[in-house]
Amino acid sequence: MSENIYKGDINAYLNENTGGFSYERGRTSRELYHRLIDKIEETAHIRNDAYKEVLRGLLSNLKIYYIDSQSNAIDVKLHHGRQERAVAKMFQENNLVLPYASIYQFSIDNDETKRRYDSMIMSKAYWDDEKQKAIRVISLADVPVKATYALNIWTKYISDMDQISSLIRSKFNPEVRIKTPFSKSIKAYLAQETDNSVVELGDREDRIIRKTFLISTEFYIPSPNFQITSTGQIEEIHLDTFFRE
């Protein structure tokens, strides 16, 4: 983004009392917009559903099933969250239908390889058909992160687990593409497969076979978009509209 937003060498700065702009030499537009965005974010309640949207996109791609002895395709229920205690309780109460699956966010970390060490103002324009004019929006740079999701599979029979494991491996060959409102090209990879062997519950002879698949993703958490006027003031905040792709 160019620093020459304003004409001439006199730049505006935020007036702390009025919320508008005054003028002062020596201030760049980048500094001015940083101050204004910081001031708005101090009081605004901005909701960001990036994590939820990525998980939702991942869930839409994970259609898990197995073929039973009658050659019927049986869908496996997939629930969100840590289900270890729920599975153990349902098993003890003889109320668990196997196979069963769950998924949850295992970890989230900053992506240091893509991290920006100097804050940036991003600028973009689009045409508004209703207003019949070009709209300009600015934002801070998006935040790069690495997220890992744990997919747990429980079965009673090894043959069912083998089928489901093979299905999951084939889906991630080499990756699953996740579509969200803010990105159409998030890639998810199968990072690790852990065999938790046989879990024995209580004194019963029944058993549960469990495997955990770790799924890694890399994406950017979108920053809010701020619409600005021709005078350089922020007019409104776009909380649910994205202009990335």
Protein Blocks (a to p, Z undefined) as FASTA:
>chain_A
ZZklbgcjbdcdddfknopacddehiafklmmmmmmmmmmmmpccddfklmmmmmmmmmm
mccddddfkopacdddddedjfklmmmmmmmnopaccdddddddfbdcddfklpcfbdcd
dddddddfklopacddddddddddddddddddddfbfklmmmmmmmmmmmmccbccdddf
kbckbccddfbdcdehjadehjbfbdcdddddddddddddddddddddfkopafbdcfkb
cfkZZ
